[in-house]
Amino acid sequence: MPMSSGTTNKKDHSFRVVGLPGDGVGAEVYQSACQVLAVMEDLFDFTIELDEQLIGGVAVDATGTPLPQATIDACKSADAALLGAVGGPKWDNYPAEQRPEFGLLKIRAEFNLFCNLRPIVTHPALYDFSPLRPERLLGVDLMMVRELTGGLYFGKKWRDADQAEDVCRYTRNEIKRITQAAGRLARQRKGRITLVDKANVLETSRLWREVVSQVLEEEFPDIVLENLLVDAAAMHLLTRAADFDVILTENLFGDILSDEASMLCGSMGLLPSASLGDTRFGIYEPIHGSAPDIAGQGKANPYGMLLSVAMMLRHSLEKVNEADALEKSIYRCWDEGILTPDLVPGAYGTADVTQAVCERLEHPA
């Protein structure tokens, strides 16, 4: 239960979270998360021990690898991890296994984080910032469920001077487990799943259709299934986004479509994500990149990271009321026009937004 700031109370829930600031603006939005969590510790009955570790380009610079063993070991004993962002032009010409993004792929594989959740929810105060007309944004509330440890990103790769190959491979079990995750989510929502694939061309997509259909028929007969080709899905996200409930798809398609869907909300800087597996541990991060062009200028949008904190509270720490309180504080800021320069040039900076969220947590409406 929330407490007034002047009340002392024995805190009886303690959690360990690995902090992964990463590169560029990742470090700035991570600090916003730390500030908000400190306020929440004073307001609610829990404590969080933050253990900061290296990932991405900064890890390459310090250790020669984008995912040091110390980071892996820290995560093994943690309840969750908060990740800022990785990457930047400084490392663009490094060998594949020394590029910052390889650290992300490796940590997902290391902890079998096969399920990526990206909620897309439009907010009336932000309608004007989307390139779509407001009537196309009304009632949009969908969950993108992306398979995260298979497909082209993890398949066999090779290249010579004249050709290259990336193998897209999926197994029945990989598809089954992500379908089960989507089914459980759909049951908590409107009971609809849209499977996005390219089954008219790809054998992997045909396997997806077969397995998804079988799993839903046998385990989730109450869920309504729609099949949609990825090119059509890209179009329908812009023309009938409110019709979607849970979108289930493979790794590459999910990566692309979730970034496209961010434009429904007005800015990529507003959206959170969760990468989950079969255990309590998950990695929570905003979907935006490291934005090196604005790093260190105090312009980064921290809302995606703060909403990722809310997802962490809800999914890994089982602090649902606290997650709700954080989200409501963020929505109040949006209603009051407290927005960063990616939405309103010359508007509030990262620190201003963070402070505004903290104040609304301390003084809820």
Wavefront OBJ file of the C-alpha trace (Angstrom):
o trace
v 0.000 0.000 0.000
v 1.240 3.547 -0.671
v 2.408 5.513 2.310
v 2.726 9.221 2.914
v 6.299 10.514 2.688
v 6.345 11.291 6.377
v 5.490 7.774 7.499
v 8.091 5.206 8.441
v 7.383 1.555 7.910
v 9.314 -1.702 8.019
v 10.040 -2.669 4.442
v 9.438 -6.375 4.122
v 10.171 -7.034 0.458
v 13.680 -6.861 -0.949
v 14.729 -7.411 -4.554
v 17.988 -7.490 -6.453
v 18.076 -5.740 -9.830
v 21.063 -5.593 -12.175
v 21.472 -2.149 -13.725
v 22.773 -2.105 -17.304
v 23.060 1.559 -18.354
v 24.839 0.718 -21.596
v 25.678 3.325 -24.228
v 24.604 6.819 -25.281
v 21.362 8.004 -23.700
v 21.006 4.612 -22.040
v 22.991 5.877 -19.068
v 20.760 8.967 -18.776
v 17.425 7.154 -18.821
v 18.850 4.538 -16.463
v 19.608 7.281 -13.946
v 15.985 8.423 -14.266
v 14.888 4.914 -13.352
v 17.192 4.900 -10.326
v 15.753 8.214 -9.122
v 12.165 7.046 -9.484
v 12.870 3.719 -7.782
v 14.453 5.548 -4.841
v 11.265 7.557 -4.385
v 9.132 4.426 -4.663
v 11.202 2.695 -1.985
v 10.267 5.512 0.412
v 6.588 5.297 -0.540
v 6.036 1.537 -0.721
v 7.035 -1.502 1.305
v 9.951 -2.758 -0.741
v 13.664 -2.218 -1.238
v 15.711 -2.679 -4.383
v 19.417 -3.411 -4.385
v 20.813 -2.105 -7.670
v 23.948 -3.842 -8.932
v 25.363 -1.878 -11.871
v 27.181 -3.889 -14.561
v 28.549 -3.436 -18.086
v 26.953 -4.289 -21.427
v 27.329 -3.047 -24.994
v 29.962 -0.663 -26.273
v 31.134 0.470 -22.866
v 31.727 -3.180 -22.004
v 33.739 -3.658 -25.203
v 35.902 -0.663 -24.303
v 36.475 -1.891 -20.762
v 36.756 -5.653 -21.246
v 36.919 -6.450 -24.973
v 33.511 -8.144 -25.000
v 29.963 -6.690 -25.129
v 28.765 -9.073 -22.404
v 31.383 -9.738 -19.691
v 31.132 -12.826 -17.521
v 30.699 -10.578 -14.466
v 27.446 -9.268 -15.958
v 26.173 -12.779 -16.610
v 27.058 -13.875 -13.067
v 25.309 -10.840 -11.561
v 22.137 -11.573 -13.513
v 22.105 -15.189 -12.355
v 21.362 -14.085 -8.805
v 19.028 -11.203 -9.673
v 15.257 -10.858 -9.877
v 15.428 -8.623 -12.951
v 17.658 -6.361 -15.022
v 17.077 -2.788 -16.228
v 18.780 -1.991 -19.522
v 19.274 1.477 -20.989
v 20.493 1.074 -24.580
v 23.472 -0.274 -26.508
v 25.309 0.665 -29.676
v 26.718 3.634 -31.512
v 28.796 4.524 -34.573
v 32.019 4.152 -32.591
v 31.688 0.358 -32.776
v 30.102 -0.007 -36.239
v 33.204 -1.501 -37.824
v 34.067 -3.902 -35.021
v 33.908 -7.679 -35.678
v 30.425 -9.147 -35.177
v 31.163 -10.679 -31.771
v 32.572 -7.382 -30.488
v 29.688 -5.185 -31.600
v 27.461 -3.878 -28.782
v 24.311 -5.489 -30.184
v 25.900 -8.922 -29.845
v 25.727 -8.411 -26.086
v 21.938 -8.201 -26.308
v 21.650 -11.357 -28.390
v 23.995 -13.202 -26.056
v 22.225 -12.243 -22.822
v 18.848 -13.233 -24.290
v 20.244 -16.617 -25.252
v 22.108 -17.050 -21.945
v 18.905 -16.658 -19.912
v 16.535 -18.163 -22.490
v 14.527 -14.951 -22.721
v 12.367 -16.095 -25.606
v 9.339 -13.859 -25.054
v 9.466 -10.146 -25.805
v 6.462 -8.050 -24.782
v 5.909 -4.589 -26.252
v 2.637 -2.922 -25.223
v 1.268 -0.300 -27.626
v -1.340 1.901 -25.937
v -2.351 5.286 -27.313
v -3.109 8.190 -24.973
v -5.422 11.094 -25.902
v -2.876 13.695 -24.732
v -0.422 12.367 -27.338
v -2.708 11.952 -30.355
v -1.384 15.114 -32.003
v 2.161 13.739 -32.015
v 1.336 10.709 -34.142
v 1.463 11.015 -37.941
v -1.938 9.293 -38.019
v -5.269 11.047 -37.702
v -6.749 10.970 -34.161
v -9.699 8.806 -35.213
v -7.263 6.028 -36.169
v -5.712 6.138 -32.692
v -8.858 5.888 -30.607
v -8.934 2.758 -28.455
v -5.577 1.325 -29.537
v -4.415 -1.145 -26.868
v -2.398 -4.034 -28.235
v 0.396 -6.281 -27.047
v 3.175 -7.319 -29.412
v 4.477 -10.775 -28.480
v 7.759 -11.363 -30.326
v 9.759 -14.586 -30.293
v 13.200 -13.449 -29.219
v 15.776 -16.248 -29.376
v 15.238 -17.868 -32.778
v 14.971 -16.963 -36.445
v 17.405 -15.018 -38.584
v 19.113 -13.272 -35.676
v 20.295 -16.559 -34.185
v 20.649 -18.734 -37.282
v 23.843 -19.783 -39.036
v 25.604 -16.861 -40.729
v 28.446 -16.542 -43.200
v 29.798 -14.114 -45.781
v 32.552 -13.957 -48.354
v 33.505 -11.241 -50.820
v 30.568 -11.937 -53.138
v 27.746 -13.416 -51.091
v 26.285 -13.807 -47.640
v 23.745 -15.982 -45.885
v 21.592 -15.731 -42.745
v 19.629 -18.876 -41.960
v 16.117 -18.549 -40.514
v 15.387 -21.631 -38.417
v 12.587 -22.400 -35.971
v 11.697 -25.565 -34.072
v 8.251 -26.766 -33.093
v 9.083 -26.313 -29.409
v 10.234 -22.704 -29.875
v 6.954 -21.839 -31.567
v 4.894 -23.782 -29.030
v 6.273 -22.012 -25.971
v 5.830 -18.492 -27.375
v 2.296 -19.395 -28.474
v 1.503 -20.567 -24.951
v 2.788 -17.253 -23.586
v 0.627 -15.354 -26.074
v -2.375 -17.488 -25.195
v -2.044 -16.760 -21.481
v -1.807 -13.047 -22.214
v -4.781 -13.101 -24.581
v -6.913 -14.723 -21.885
v -6.186 -11.746 -19.629
v -7.122 -9.330 -22.418
v -9.766 -9.546 -25.169
v -9.138 -13.143 -26.182
v -7.784 -12.526 -29.688
v -4.434 -13.382 -31.289
v -3.212 -12.245 -34.689
v -0.396 -14.419 -36.027
v 1.820 -12.408 -38.378
v 3.966 -14.386 -40.820
v 4.882 -14.803 -44.498
v 3.332 -18.235 -45.010
v 2.798 -17.676 -48.740
v 6.603 -17.775 -49.212
v 8.471 -19.077 -46.140
v 8.573 -22.650 -44.826
v 9.276 -21.370 -41.313
v 6.038 -19.377 -41.472
v 4.117 -22.463 -42.583
v 5.459 -24.296 -39.544
v 4.399 -21.329 -37.379
v 0.831 -21.550 -38.718
v 0.645 -25.278 -38.111
v 1.987 -25.166 -34.546
v 0.121 -22.023 -33.443
v -3.161 -23.461 -34.725
v -2.587 -26.750 -32.934
v -1.564 -25.179 -29.603
v -4.522 -22.797 -29.532
v -6.979 -25.527 -30.514
v -5.718 -27.921 -27.840
v -4.858 -25.538 -24.979
v -6.686 -22.270 -25.656
v -9.920 -23.132 -27.489
v -11.475 -19.897 -26.205
v -8.950 -17.718 -28.082
v -9.861 -16.388 -31.535
v -7.020 -16.668 -34.075
v -6.458 -14.428 -37.098
v -3.678 -15.128 -39.630
v -2.137 -12.108 -41.350
v 0.792 -11.796 -43.751
v 3.481 -9.410 -42.531
v 3.099 -6.950 -45.427
v -0.622 -6.716 -44.764
v 0.035 -6.384 -41.033
v 2.316 -3.409 -41.651
v -0.524 -1.725 -43.496
v -3.273 -2.661 -41.040
v -1.264 -1.330 -38.085
v -1.746 2.093 -39.652
v -5.371 1.681 -40.755
v -7.084 -0.451 -38.095
v -4.720 -0.652 -35.116
v -7.598 -0.659 -32.620
v -8.780 -4.013 -34.004
v -5.686 -5.825 -32.711
v -5.393 -7.402 -29.273
v -2.311 -9.683 -29.140
v 0.017 -9.775 -32.141
v 2.172 -12.921 -32.166
v 5.131 -13.096 -34.510
v 8.697 -14.242 -35.087
v 11.870 -12.359 -34.257
v 12.557 -10.258 -37.360
v 8.945 -9.353 -38.093
v 8.378 -8.438 -34.443
v 11.414 -6.181 -34.392
v 10.209 -4.232 -37.423
v 6.492 -4.079 -36.634
v 6.934 -2.987 -33.031
v 9.079 -0.044 -34.140
v 6.449 0.873 -36.712
v 3.725 0.614 -34.059
v 5.612 3.071 -31.838
v 4.502 5.827 -34.195
v 0.932 5.228 -33.078
v 1.964 6.602 -29.697
v 3.895 9.587 -31.023
v 7.527 8.702 -30.306
v 9.738 5.648 -29.972
v 10.953 7.192 -26.726
v 7.619 6.464 -25.040
v 7.540 2.691 -25.313
v 8.736 -0.005 -22.878
v 9.504 -3.660 -23.364
v 10.063 -6.818 -21.358
v 12.133 -9.855 -22.322
v 10.985 -12.901 -20.351
v 11.614 -16.622 -20.083
v 10.395 -19.459 -17.893
v 11.755 -18.002 -14.635
v 11.163 -14.845 -12.618
v 14.139 -13.073 -14.177
v 13.492 -10.679 -17.039
v 15.226 -7.797 -18.786
v 13.330 -4.522 -19.055
v 14.299 -1.784 -21.484
v 12.866 1.045 -23.585
v 12.657 0.185 -27.269
v 14.609 3.255 -28.421
v 18.296 3.075 -29.295
v 21.319 4.794 -27.815
v 20.716 8.071 -29.741
v 24.375 9.169 -29.705
v 23.466 12.456 -31.409
v 21.761 13.714 -28.226
v 23.701 11.774 -25.590
v 24.864 13.913 -22.694
v 22.584 16.824 -23.557
v 19.767 16.081 -21.102
v 17.234 15.721 -23.933
v 16.571 11.984 -23.750
v 12.989 10.844 -23.238
v 12.899 8.774 -20.018
v 9.252 7.707 -20.294
v 10.011 4.460 -22.142
v 12.467 3.480 -19.411
v 10.088 4.455 -16.608
v 7.286 2.433 -18.182
v 9.782 -0.435 -18.410
v 10.274 -0.063 -14.651
v 6.502 -0.436 -14.281
v 6.631 -3.630 -16.361
v 9.441 -4.918 -14.135
v 7.410 -4.198 -11.025
v 4.438 -6.031 -12.498
v 6.027 -9.081 -14.147
v 9.199 -9.914 -12.178
v 8.658 -8.312 -8.762
v 4.883 -8.928 -8.524
v 4.258 -5.366 -7.350
v 1.095 -4.679 -9.355
v -0.252 -1.784 -7.290
v 3.105 -0.062 -7.386
v 3.292 -0.524 -11.163
v -0.175 1.003 -11.493
v 0.864 3.987 -9.362
v 3.919 4.649 -11.531
v 1.927 4.423 -14.745
v -0.729 6.797 -13.419
v 1.960 9.315 -12.479
v 3.377 9.131 -15.992
v -0.054 9.575 -17.587
v -0.666 12.632 -15.397
v 2.536 14.145 -16.744
v 1.351 13.538 -20.298
v -2.008 15.128 -19.545
v -0.193 18.166 -18.175
v 2.044 18.504 -21.239
v 5.299 17.494 -19.541
v 7.035 16.183 -22.654
v 10.592 15.935 -23.962
v 12.078 17.555 -27.111
v 11.446 14.504 -29.322
v 7.798 15.545 -29.051
v 7.920 19.286 -28.309
v 11.107 21.149 -29.328
v 12.618 23.058 -26.437
v 10.320 21.351 -23.934
v 11.202 19.560 -20.697
v 14.579 17.848 -20.322
v 15.268 14.384 -18.960
v 15.813 15.595 -15.396
v 12.670 17.764 -15.440
v 10.476 14.896 -16.573
v 11.988 12.547 -13.994
v 11.374 15.032 -11.204
v 7.788 15.593 -12.375
v 7.062 11.852 -12.246
v 8.574 11.628 -8.753
v 6.441 14.536 -7.511
v 3.253 12.933 -8.829
v 4.163 9.663 -7.178
v 4.590 11.481 -3.876
v 1.352 13.421 -4.345
v -1.106 11.204 -6.231
v -4.276 12.743 -7.597
l 1 2 3 4 5 6 7 8 9 10 11 12 13 14 15 16 17 18 19 20 21 22 23 24 25 26 27 28 29 30 31 32 33 34 35 36 37 38 39 40 41 42 43 44 45 46 47 48 49 50 51 52 53 54 55 56 57 58 59 60 61 62 63 64 65 66 67 68 69 70 71 72 73 74 75 76 77 78 79 80 81 82 83 84 85 86 87 88 89 90 91 92 93 94 95 96 97 98 99 100 101 102 103 104 105 106 107 108 109 110 111 112 113 114 115 116 117 118 119 120 121 122 123 124 125 126 127 128 129 130 131 132 133 134 135 136 137 138 139 140 141 142 143 144 145 146 147 148 149 150 151 152 153 154 155 156 157 158 159 160 161 162 163 164 165 166 167 168 169 170 171 172 173 174 175 176 177 178 179 180 181 182 183 184 185 186 187 188 189 190 191 192 193 194 195 196 197 198 199 200 201 202 203 204 205 206 207 208 209 210 211 212 213 214 215 216 217 218 219 220 221 222 223 224 225 226 227 228 229 230 231 232 233 234 235 236 237 238 239 240 241 242 243 244 245 246 247 248 249 250 251 252 253 254 255 256 257 258 259 260 261 262 263 264 265 266 267 268 269 270 271 272 273 274 275 276 277 278 279 280 281 282 283 284 285 286 287 288 289 290 291 292 293 294 295 296 297 298 299 300 301 302 303 304 305 306 307 308 309 310 311 312 313 314 315 316 317 318 319 320 321 322 323 324 325 326 327 328 329 330 331 332 333 334 335 336 337 338 339 340 341 342 343 344 345 346 347 348 349 350 351 352 353 354 355 356 357 358 359 360 361 362 363 364 365
